[in-house]
Amino acid sequence: MGLAVSALLLAACVSPPTVPEGQVAGLTATPWTLASSAMPGAPAWQHYRLPGKQPSRFSYVRKDGRHAMAAHSASSASMVRQVVRIEPEELGSVRFSWKVPELIAQADMALRESDDSPVRIVLAFEGDRSRFSGKNAMLSELARALTGEELPYATLMYVWCNTRQPGSVIVNPRTDRIRKLVVESGNDRLRQWVDYERNIRADYEKAFGETPGALVGIGIMTDSDNTRSTTQAWYGPVTVGTARRLK
């Protein structure tokens, strides 16, 4: 479902083969994974390591009385992801929460050399790849040759930005098929749990200016490899609800 390729493009240009994904220590069948679900019967959450990068550390913890996934990054980048499939007409809302003690002072998600973030919620979508620009088509083919996964048609990320206002859309500097929607900004809500419920369809249309295809992957990602810094955060369970059909 291509979330790995999106992560690679955030961390660096796609180059070596991917590292196989595997279970995070203490991740399988924890209250966090059991509570984090996009659909009944979805595959297990997996830790995806990026080639040539030190992996970030993820582990289940109890934080302030909540079930949480702790993430720690020291000049590292990796993600925890789940393969799903929710058709466009069934897209509903995504619910998530996070707690961030400090932002990465040097980070700027609009620049290649400093595209890091303590927290990201990542959604990958299908779509018509015949609409890819030449550059994106080349990136997708290169990614498939090197990793076995194509560049997703579109990747939407919810992020906490140092300076840009909530509602801002940041286009990834390597490909416009990855766009970040700022849902939190600045220092005001650091060191506390912040909860969100977002309308997936509305946010996708805002970011990409078109209707979404099927949702095919979700993930969380904490990275600090580009700025060579250290960061940590905690994620609450991530759930994606489906829209109710009208009778």
Number of C-alpha atoms within 10 A of each C-alpha: 20 25 28 29 26 24 24 24 22 25 25 19 14 21 14 12 15 20 14 12 15 12 13 16 11 12 21 16 11 16 17 22 19 13 14 19 21 23 15 7 8 12 13 18 22 19 25 26 23 26 20 16 16 16 22 26 21 25 17 21 19 14 15 9 7 15 19 24 26 20 24 21 25 19 19 26 30 28 26 27 23 22 20 22 17 20 15 18 14 16 20 17 19 19 17 19 16 25 22 20 15 16 22 19 9 16 21 19 21 17 15 18 17 19 22 32 27 27 25 23 24 24 25 27 24 21 15 9 14 9 10 16 13 10 11 18 17 13 21 22 15 17 26 16 12 16 22 15 18 21 31 23 23 25 28 25 26 21 23 26 27 19 12 16 15 15 15 16 22 21 19 20 16 17 17 16 19 26 22 25 24 21 18 22 19 15 15 8 14 16 13 12 17 15 12 12 12 15 14 21 19 15 20 23 12 15 21 18 10 11 13 22 20 17 25 20 23 28 23 22 26 29 33 27 26 21 20 15 17 17 24 24 22 27 28 24 20 20 17 23 17 17 13 10 7 4 3
